[in-house]
Amino acid sequence: MAYYKDIREYLEVLDKKGKLRRIHRLINKDTELSPLVRLQYLGLPEAERTAFQFDNITGVKGKHYSGSVVIGALGGSEEIYAMAMMCKPEEIQERRAHAENNPIPPKLVEYGPVQEDVHMGDSLLEHGGLDEFPIPIFTPGYDPGPALTAPCWVTKDPDSGIRNVGNYRVLIKSQTKTGIDFCRPTRGVAIHWNKARVKGQPLPAAIVIGGPPSVGLCAVVDFPIDVDELAMAGALAGEALEVVKCKTVDLEVPAHAEIVIEGLIDTSVLENEGPFGESIGYMSLTQPRPYFTVTCITHRKNPVLLGYISQFQPSESSKIKMLGNSASVYKHLRYEAGFEKVQKVAFSETSDSIYFMVIQVKDTNTEEVWKILEAAQKYRVDSKIIVAVNDDIDPNNFSSIIWALSTRFQPHRDSKVITRPCHGLTDLSLAPNEVLEAARAAYDPVLPTQSYLLMDATIKWPLPPVSLPKKEFMDRALEIWKEEGLPELKLSEPYHGRNLGYWHPEDVQKAEWALQGDYKKTGELQATQQIPGGPHYPLPPDFVKK
């Protein structure tokens, strides 16, 4: 099956598979839309989450908008994300690793549906500029205005010409002006902006909204700066992405996108921007940021405005970042650093899918575990807590991780703390807000110290078996469960017992007797193993026998 040509084709598939809720009632984009979608992340299990499509939209001033707004289409759940990649959830990391190692450059075409309507010059404001579209307020009551949360910013390196496609939030300032938040100085657009600033030139940019799903899946992951992310999007799709030339800037954009906003990012001055509800779960404050001036808008008829529900976790944003970042680290550790014993990588969504990482390893030793942990920390310099677990631990299940830390980990022996100047100023635990604001405003800031905690929660020596029924009995129970039509299960490791090495042959025999109905043989055997009475454990000094 060919990859989705555009977001509309993908939405049809979501609809057929019951993963799209269409809302036809009149919805206020500024006060109702985001809170309505937010409810599913607060009150539904992940398996029941869907994308939402709103096609009857108004705003606080009473305007009725054409087109529709879609939220949750790329990261409503892991299942939805896998559908965007045309694979099974368990295939995501290998599929992304293969794609990142086999980029497919985009294909330039003369025309694409995204240029059905073209507004520039006088016609830009005649059609309302950015006000033409139903851009929501995502944290009503706190955000200062509407925002694009799923923008794919396309820029080019002023020296090499290599494209970057990144997801950087867009607060709307006027009909023809927006802010842009780079978040960190190592992001592709920030590097391009600084190079343009040194040259004394503005940075040409284009905001792509609603391209083929693979574009959005690439925009939220930090690739090396010399990687063309449109080629990565083609690799995820398995075919070259069709692109067209922009009308007013020297850039190429997906031909089958819904909306493209062309313009220039000023490099000579900054202006205040914000606040905004951030994916880490707090409001960011008003801060100096670059701004973007619109020179042209092109779009399809009745465009689909794609957005991500972000802000507090779990969210669509945290799910997309978690799966993308996990796949990126997995590829690095397994295929670039050569750690073949790495089985899976996961980030906790509640850590903004950045700060808490878990690495699942198989058949390795303590020395190699530490090499893996240190390699992961160097690759993901924002991840401040990294835990290694065995392959019987589900790295996506927090209860399973806590069990491993509780039974296989000693803090004094199995942890290391690394300190260095922080990588960025977005972590609110670094210092009070006024200190962080002063550092952000300084031309050459003194960066606070950041620390990183590495923890080896793997098995160090043989342990008794996991106290669950053996796999064959759990598998039989699963068959009965399905035959009885009971609710669908989502199991995580460990869901069955396994021998971890410290188990006597006599104990194996006793369990076999029990399954043959001969448990009395165990009683008879143990009657021959009597020892003199009395306490056989060390007693506390203050123990007084009653």
C-alpha positions as CSV (number, residue, x, y, z in Angstrom):
1,M,0.0,0.0,0.0
2,A,1.3,3.4,-1.0
3,Y,1.9,6.0,1.8
4,Y,-0.8,8.6,2.6
5,K,-0.7,11.3,-0.1
6,D,-1.9,13.9,2.3
7,I,-3.5,14.4,5.7
8,R,-7.0,14.0,4.2
9,E,-6.3,10.5,3.0
10,Y,-4.9,9.7,6.4
11,L,-8.0,11.1,8.2
12,E,-10.2,8.8,6.1
13,V,-8.2,5.8,7.3
14,L,-8.5,7.0,11.0
15,D,-12.2,7.4,10.5
16,K,-12.7,3.9,9.0
17,K,-10.7,2.4,11.9
18,G,-12.8,4.2,14.6
19,K,-9.9,6.5,15.6
20,L,-11.5,9.8,14.5
21,R,-14.3,11.7,16.3
22,R,-16.1,14.2,14.1
23,I,-17.7,17.0,16.1
24,H,-20.4,18.8,14.0
25,R,-21.9,21.1,16.7
26,L,-20.8,24.7,16.8
27,I,-17.5,24.9,18.8
28,N,-15.7,28.0,20.0
29,K,-12.1,27.6,19.0
30,D,-10.9,30.0,21.8
31,T,-12.8,28.6,24.8
32,E,-14.2,25.1,24.0
33,L,-12.0,23.3,21.5
34,S,-8.8,22.6,23.4
35,P,-10.6,21.9,26.8
36,L,-12.8,19.4,25.0
37,V,-9.9,17.4,23.6
38,R,-8.0,17.7,26.8
39,L,-10.6,15.7,28.6
40,Q,-9.7,12.5,26.9
41,Y,-6.1,12.7,28.2
42,L,-7.4,13.3,31.7
43,G,-10.1,10.7,31.8
44,L,-9.8,8.0,29.1
45,P,-7.4,5.1,28.9
46,E,-5.0,5.4,26.0
47,A,-6.6,2.7,24.0
48,E,-9.9,4.7,23.8
49,R,-8.3,8.0,22.7
50,T,-8.9,9.3,19.2
51,A,-8.2,12.2,16.9
52,F,-10.9,14.9,16.8
53,Q,-12.1,16.9,13.8
54,F,-14.1,20.1,14.2
55,D,-15.9,21.4,11.1
56,N,-18.3,24.0,12.6
57,I,-16.1,26.6,14.3
58,T,-16.6,30.0,15.7
59,G,-14.5,32.3,17.9
60,V,-15.0,34.8,20.8
61,K,-15.8,37.6,18.3
62,G,-18.5,35.5,16.7
63,K,-16.8,34.9,13.3
64,H,-17.6,31.6,11.6
65,Y,-14.7,29.9,9.9
66,S,-14.4,27.7,6.8
67,G,-12.3,24.6,6.8
68,S,-11.7,22.4,9.9
69,V,-9.4,21.9,12.9
70,V,-7.9,18.4,13.6
71,I,-6.3,17.5,16.9
72,G,-4.8,14.2,18.0
73,A,-4.2,12.8,14.5
74,L,-0.5,12.0,14.9
75,G,-0.1,11.3,18.6
76,G,-3.5,10.7,20.0
77,S,-2.2,7.3,21.2
78,E,0.7,4.9,20.3
79,E,-1.7,3.1,18.1
80,I,-2.6,6.2,16.1
81,Y,1.2,7.1,15.8
82,A,1.8,3.6,14.4
83,M,-1.0,4.1,11.9
84,A,0.7,7.3,10.8
85,M,3.8,5.2,10.2
86,M,1.9,2.3,8.6
87,C,3.3,-0.2,11.1
88,K,2.5,-2.0,14.3
89,P,3.3,-0.3,17.6
90,E,6.0,-2.8,18.4
91,E,7.7,-2.1,15.1
92,I,8.0,1.7,15.6
93,Q,11.6,1.8,16.9
94,E,13.0,-0.5,14.2
95,R,11.0,1.2,11.5
96,R,12.3,4.6,12.4
97,A,15.9,3.4,12.8
98,H,15.7,1.9,9.3
99,A,14.3,5.1,7.8
100,E,16.9,7.3,9.5
101,N,19.6,5.2,7.9
102,N,18.0,5.3,4.5
103,P,16.9,8.9,3.6
104,I,14.9,9.5,0.4
105,P,15.4,13.1,-1.0
106,P,12.3,15.0,-1.9
107,K,11.1,15.3,-5.5
108,L,10.5,18.9,-6.9
109,V,7.2,19.3,-8.8
110,E,5.7,22.3,-10.6
111,Y,2.5,22.5,-8.7
112,G,0.7,21.1,-5.7
113,P,-2.7,21.4,-4.0
114,V,-1.2,23.6,-1.3
115,Q,-1.1,26.4,-3.8
116,E,-4.7,26.3,-4.9
117,D,-5.2,29.6,-3.2
118,V,-2.4,32.2,-3.1
119,H,-2.5,35.4,-1.0
120,M,0.3,37.9,-1.2
121,G,0.7,41.6,-1.6
122,D,-2.7,43.4,-1.2
123,S,-4.7,40.2,-1.3
124,L,-2.9,38.9,1.9
125,L,-4.9,41.3,4.2
126,E,-8.0,41.2,2.0
127,H,-8.4,37.6,2.9
128,G,-7.6,38.3,6.6
129,G,-4.0,37.1,6.7
130,L,-3.7,34.7,9.6
131,D,-7.2,35.5,10.8
132,E,-8.5,33.6,7.8
133,F,-7.9,30.4,9.8
134,P,-9.5,29.0,13.0
135,I,-6.4,29.0,15.0
136,P,-7.3,28.0,18.6
137,I,-6.3,29.3,22.0
138,F,-4.8,26.3,23.7
139,T,-4.6,27.3,27.3
140,P,-7.7,29.6,27.7
141,G,-7.4,31.7,30.7
142,Y,-3.6,31.9,30.6
143,D,-2.5,32.1,26.9
144,P,-2.4,35.7,25.5
145,G,-3.8,34.6,22.1
146,P,-4.2,31.8,19.5
147,A,-1.3,29.6,18.6
148,L,-0.2,27.1,16.0
149,T,1.1,24.1,17.9
150,A,1.8,21.7,14.9
151,P,3.8,24.1,12.7
152,C,6.6,22.5,10.7
153,W,9.1,25.4,10.2
154,V,11.2,24.9,7.1
155,T,14.5,26.9,6.9
156,K,17.8,26.4,5.1
157,D,21.3,26.7,6.5
158,P,22.7,30.0,5.0
159,D,26.0,28.3,4.3
160,S,25.3,24.7,3.3
161,G,21.7,25.1,2.1
162,I,20.7,22.0,4.1
163,R,17.0,22.1,5.1
164,N,15.7,21.9,8.6
165,V,12.1,21.0,9.5
166,G,11.3,21.7,13.1
167,N,8.3,22.0,15.4
168,Y,8.5,25.4,17.2
169,R,5.4,27.0,18.6
170,V,3.8,30.0,16.9
171,L,2.0,32.6,19.0
172,I,-0.1,34.9,16.7
173,K,0.8,38.6,17.1
174,S,-1.3,40.0,14.2
175,Q,-2.7,39.1,10.8
176,T,0.8,39.1,9.4
177,K,3.1,38.6,12.3
178,T,4.0,35.8,14.7
179,G,6.5,34.9,17.4
180,I,8.8,31.8,17.3
181,D,10.3,30.1,20.2
182,F,13.5,28.2,19.5
183,C,13.5,26.6,23.0
184,R,17.2,25.7,22.8
185,P,20.2,27.2,20.9
186,T,21.1,23.8,19.4
187,R,17.8,23.5,17.5
188,G,18.2,23.7,13.7
189,V,16.3,26.9,13.2
190,A,18.3,28.6,16.0
191,I,21.6,27.7,14.3
192,H,20.3,28.9,10.9
193,W,19.0,32.2,12.5
194,N,22.4,32.9,14.2
195,K,24.2,32.3,10.9
196,A,21.8,34.7,9.1
197,R,22.3,37.2,12.0
198,V,26.1,37.2,11.6
199,K,25.5,37.9,7.8
200,G,23.2,40.8,8.7
201,Q,20.3,39.1,6.9
202,P,16.8,38.0,7.9
203,L,16.2,34.3,7.8
204,P,13.6,33.1,5.1
205,A,11.2,30.6,6.6
206,A,8.0,28.8,5.8
207,I,5.4,27.3,8.2
208,V,3.9,24.1,6.9
209,I,0.6,23.0,8.4
210,G,-1.0,19.6,7.7
211,G,1.5,18.0,5.4
212,P,1.6,14.2,4.9
213,P,1.9,12.6,8.4
214,S,5.6,11.6,8.0
215,V,6.5,15.3,7.9
216,G,5.0,16.0,11.3
217,L,6.6,12.8,12.8
218,C,10.0,14.1,11.7
219,A,9.6,17.7,12.7
220,V,9.3,16.9,16.5
221,V,12.6,14.9,16.6
222,D,16.1,16.5,16.8
223,F,18.1,15.1,13.9
224,P,21.8,16.0,13.4
225,I,22.1,19.4,11.9
226,D,23.4,18.1,8.6
227,V,20.3,15.9,8.0
228,D,17.7,17.1,5.5
229,E,14.5,16.3,7.4
230,L,12.3,16.3,4.2
231,A,14.5,13.4,3.2
232,M,13.7,11.8,6.6
233,A,10.0,12.3,6.0
234,G,10.4,10.6,2.6
235,A,12.2,7.7,4.3
236,L,9.4,7.2,6.8
237,A,6.9,7.3,3.9
238,G,9.0,4.9,1.9
239,E,8.9,7.2,-1.2
240,A,10.1,10.6,-2.2
241,L,8.1,13.5,-0.8
242,E,6.7,15.9,-3.5
243,V,7.7,19.5,-2.8
244,V,7.0,22.8,-4.6
245,K,8.8,26.1,-4.6
246,C,7.5,28.8,-2.3
247,K,6.2,32.0,-3.9
248,T,8.2,34.6,-2.0
249,V,11.1,32.8,-0.3
250,D,13.7,30.4,-1.6
251,L,12.4,27.3,0.1
252,E,10.7,24.1,-0.9
253,V,7.6,22.8,1.0
254,P,5.4,19.7,0.8
255,A,3.1,20.0,-2.3
256,H,0.3,18.2,-0.5
257,A,0.2,20.3,2.7
258,E,-2.9,22.1,3.7
259,I,-1.4,25.6,4.5
260,V,2.0,27.2,4.0
261,I,2.8,30.5,5.6
262,E,5.9,32.2,4.0
263,G,8.0,35.0,5.4
264,L,11.1,36.3,7.1
265,I,12.4,35.9,10.7
266,D,14.0,39.2,11.7
267,T,17.6,38.7,13.0
268,S,18.3,42.3,14.0
269,V,16.0,42.6,17.0
270,L,13.9,40.6,19.5
271,E,10.6,41.5,21.0
272,N,8.7,40.2,23.9
273,E,6.6,37.1,23.3
274,G,4.4,34.9,25.6
275,P,3.4,33.6,28.0
276,F,2.3,30.2,26.7
277,G,1.3,26.8,28.2
278,E,4.3,24.6,27.7
279,S,4.6,20.8,27.3
280,I,6.6,20.5,30.5
281,G,3.3,21.3,32.4
282,Y,3.9,24.9,33.4
283,M,3.2,28.3,31.8
284,S,6.3,29.9,30.2
285,L,6.7,33.6,30.9
286,T,7.0,36.6,28.7
287,Q,10.5,36.6,27.2
288,P,12.4,38.2,24.3
289,R,12.0,36.1,21.2
290,P,12.5,36.5,17.4
291,Y,9.5,37.4,15.3
292,F,8.3,36.3,11.9
293,T,6.7,38.6,9.3
294,V,4.3,36.9,6.8
295,T,4.9,37.6,3.0
296,C,2.6,35.1,1.5
297,I,0.0,32.4,2.5
298,T,-1.0,29.5,0.2
299,H,-3.6,26.9,1.1
300,R,-6.0,24.3,-0.2
301,K,-9.7,25.0,-0.5
302,N,-11.3,24.6,2.9
303,P,-8.0,23.7,4.6
304,V,-7.6,21.3,7.5
305,L,-5.8,23.1,10.3
306,L,-3.7,20.5,12.1
307,G,-2.8,21.1,15.7
308,Y,-1.2,19.2,18.6
309,I,-2.8,19.2,22.1
310,S,0.2,19.9,24.3
311,Q,0.7,21.7,27.6
312,F,0.2,19.3,30.5
313,Q,1.1,15.6,30.1
314,P,0.0,13.2,29.0
315,S,-0.9,14.8,25.7
316,E,-0.5,14.4,22.0
317,S,2.7,16.3,22.1
318,S,4.2,14.1,24.9
319,K,3.2,10.9,23.0
320,I,4.8,12.1,19.7
321,K,8.0,13.2,21.4
322,M,8.2,10.1,23.5
323,L,8.0,7.7,20.6
324,G,10.3,9.8,18.3
325,N,12.9,10.4,21.0
326,S,12.8,6.8,22.1
327,A,13.4,5.6,18.5
328,S,16.2,8.1,18.0
329,V,18.2,7.0,21.1
330,Y,17.5,3.3,20.3
331,K,19.0,3.8,16.8
332,H,22.0,5.6,18.2
333,L,22.8,3.0,20.9
334,R,22.1,-0.1,18.9
335,Y,23.3,0.9,15.4
336,E,25.7,3.8,15.8
337,A,27.3,3.0,19.2
338,G,27.2,-0.7,18.6
339,F,25.3,-1.9,21.8
340,E,23.5,-4.8,20.3
341,K,22.1,-5.8,23.7
342,V,19.9,-2.7,23.9
343,Q,16.4,-4.0,23.3
344,K,14.2,-1.0,23.7
345,V,14.3,2.7,24.8
346,A,11.5,4.6,26.4
347,F,10.9,8.1,27.8
348,S,8.3,8.9,30.4
349,E,5.6,11.2,29.0
350,T,5.3,12.9,32.3
351,S,8.9,14.1,32.0
352,D,8.0,16.0,28.8
353,S,9.3,12.9,27.0
354,I,12.8,14.2,27.6
355,Y,14.0,14.1,31.2
356,F,13.4,10.5,32.3
357,M,14.7,7.7,30.0
358,V,14.6,3.9,30.5
359,I,16.9,1.6,28.5
360,Q,16.0,-2.1,28.3
361,V,19.0,-4.5,27.9
362,K,19.4,-8.2,27.6
363,D,22.2,-10.6,28.7
364,T,24.7,-7.9,29.6
365,N,27.0,-7.3,32.5
366,T,27.4,-4.3,34.9
367,E,30.4,-2.9,33.1
368,E,28.6,-2.8,29.7
369,V,25.4,-1.4,31.4
370,W,27.5,1.6,32.5
371,K,28.9,2.2,29.1
372,I,25.3,2.1,27.7
373,L,24.1,4.6,30.3
374,E,26.9,7.0,29.7
375,A,26.6,6.8,25.9
376,A,22.9,7.6,26.2
377,Q,23.5,10.6,28.5
378,K,26.1,12.1,26.0
379,Y,23.7,11.6,23.1
380,R,20.6,13.1,24.9
381,V,22.1,15.9,27.0
382,D,18.7,17.0,28.2
383,S,17.8,13.6,29.8
384,K,18.7,14.0,33.5
385,I,17.5,10.6,34.8
386,I,18.5,7.5,32.9
387,V,17.7,4.0,34.2
388,A,18.8,0.6,32.8
389,V,16.6,-2.4,33.3
390,N,16.6,-6.1,32.1
391,D,14.4,-7.4,29.3
392,D,11.8,-8.7,31.7
393,I,11.0,-5.1,32.7
394,D,8.6,-3.1,30.5
395,P,10.4,0.3,30.1
396,N,7.0,1.9,29.3
397,N,5.4,0.7,32.6
398,F,6.2,2.9,35.5
399,S,5.1,0.2,38.0
400,S,7.5,-2.3,36.4
401,I,10.4,0.2,36.6
402,I,9.7,0.9,40.3
403,W,9.7,-2.8,41.0
404,A,13.2,-3.1,39.3
405,L,14.5,-0.1,41.3
406,S,13.1,-1.5,44.5
407,T,14.6,-5.0,44.1
408,R,17.6,-4.8,41.9
409,F,19.2,-1.4,42.8
410,Q,21.3,0.0,45.6
411,P,21.7,3.8,45.5
412,H,25.2,3.8,46.9
413,R,26.5,1.2,44.5
414,D,24.3,1.4,41.4
415,S,24.0,5.2,40.7
416,K,26.2,7.9,39.4
417,V,25.7,11.7,39.4
418,I,27.2,13.8,36.6
419,T,27.3,17.6,36.8
420,R,28.0,20.2,34.1
421,P,26.8,23.6,33.0
422,C,23.2,23.2,31.8
423,H,22.4,22.7,28.2
424,G,19.5,25.2,28.1
425,L,17.4,27.3,30.4
426,T,14.0,25.6,30.1
427,D,14.3,23.3,33.1
428,L,12.5,25.2,35.9
429,S,14.2,23.1,38.6
430,L,17.6,24.7,37.8
431,A,17.0,28.0,39.6
432,P,14.3,30.4,40.6
433,N,12.5,32.0,37.7
434,E,14.1,35.4,38.2
435,V,17.5,33.8,37.9
436,L,16.6,32.0,34.7
437,E,15.1,35.1,33.2
438,A,18.3,37.1,33.9
439,A,20.4,34.4,32.4
440,R,18.1,34.3,29.3
441,A,18.4,38.1,28.9
442,A,22.2,38.1,29.3
443,Y,24.2,38.2,26.1
444,D,26.8,35.8,27.6
445,P,24.9,34.1,30.4
446,V,26.5,32.3,33.3
447,L,24.7,28.9,33.1
448,P,23.5,27.1,36.2
449,T,24.8,23.7,37.0
450,Q,22.7,20.7,35.8
451,S,23.1,17.2,37.2
452,Y,22.3,13.9,35.6
453,L,21.4,10.7,37.5
454,L,22.4,7.4,36.0
455,M,20.9,4.2,37.6
456,D,21.7,0.6,36.9
457,A,18.5,-1.3,38.0
458,T,19.6,-4.6,36.2
459,I,20.1,-7.9,37.9
460,K,23.6,-8.2,39.3
461,W,23.5,-11.9,40.4
462,P,21.0,-14.8,40.2
463,L,17.7,-14.2,41.8
464,P,14.7,-16.4,42.7
465,P,12.0,-16.7,40.0
466,V,9.4,-13.9,39.4
467,S,6.4,-14.8,41.6
468,L,3.8,-15.1,38.8
469,P,2.4,-18.3,37.0
470,K,4.7,-19.7,34.3
471,K,4.2,-18.5,30.8
472,E,2.3,-21.6,29.6
473,F,-0.4,-21.1,32.3
474,M,-0.7,-17.3,31.6
475,D,-1.0,-18.0,27.9
476,R,-3.8,-20.5,28.5
477,A,-5.5,-18.0,30.7
478,L,-5.4,-15.5,27.8
479,E,-7.1,-18.0,25.5
480,I,-9.9,-18.5,28.0
481,W,-10.2,-14.7,28.5
482,K,-10.7,-14.1,24.8
483,E,-13.1,-17.1,24.5
484,E,-15.2,-15.5,27.3
485,G,-15.4,-12.2,25.4
486,L,-13.8,-10.3,28.4
487,P,-12.5,-6.7,27.9
488,E,-9.4,-6.3,25.7
489,L,-6.2,-6.5,27.7
490,K,-3.0,-4.5,27.3
491,L,-0.4,-6.6,29.1
492,S,3.1,-5.4,30.1
493,E,6.1,-7.2,31.4
494,P,6.4,-9.0,33.6
495,Y,3.1,-10.8,33.0
496,H,4.4,-14.3,33.7
497,G,7.0,-16.0,36.0
498,R,10.5,-16.7,34.9
499,N,13.5,-18.4,36.4
500,L,16.2,-15.8,37.2
501,G,18.8,-18.3,38.1
502,Y,18.6,-18.9,41.9
503,W,16.3,-21.9,42.1
504,H,17.2,-25.4,43.4
505,P,16.3,-28.5,41.4
506,E,14.4,-29.7,44.4
507,D,12.1,-26.7,44.1
508,V,11.5,-27.5,40.5
509,Q,10.5,-31.0,41.5
510,K,8.1,-29.8,44.2
511,A,6.3,-27.5,41.7
512,E,6.0,-30.5,39.3
513,W,4.5,-32.6,42.1
514,A,2.0,-29.9,42.9
515,L,0.8,-29.8,39.2
516,Q,0.4,-33.6,39.3
517,G,-1.7,-33.4,42.4
518,D,1.0,-34.9,44.6
519,Y,1.7,-32.0,46.9
520,K,1.8,-34.5,49.8
521,K,5.2,-35.7,48.5
522,T,6.6,-32.3,49.4
523,G,5.2,-32.6,52.9
524,E,6.8,-36.0,53.2
525,L,10.1,-34.7,51.9
526,Q,10.1,-31.8,54.2
527,A,9.3,-34.0,57.2
528,T,12.8,-35.6,56.6
529,Q,14.4,-32.1,56.7
530,Q,13.6,-31.2,60.3
531,I,16.0,-29.0,62.3
532,P,16.2,-28.2,66.0
533,G,13.7,-25.6,67.2
534,G,14.5,-22.1,68.2
535,P,15.1,-18.8,66.4
536,H,17.1,-19.0,63.2
537,Y,17.3,-15.4,62.2
538,P,19.4,-12.7,63.9
539,L,17.2,-10.8,66.4
540,P,17.4,-7.1,67.2
541,P,19.3,-6.3,70.4
542,D,16.2,-5.0,72.2
543,F,14.2,-8.1,71.4
544,V,12.6,-9.5,74.5
545,K,11.0,-12.9,74.4
546,K,7.5,-12.8,75.8
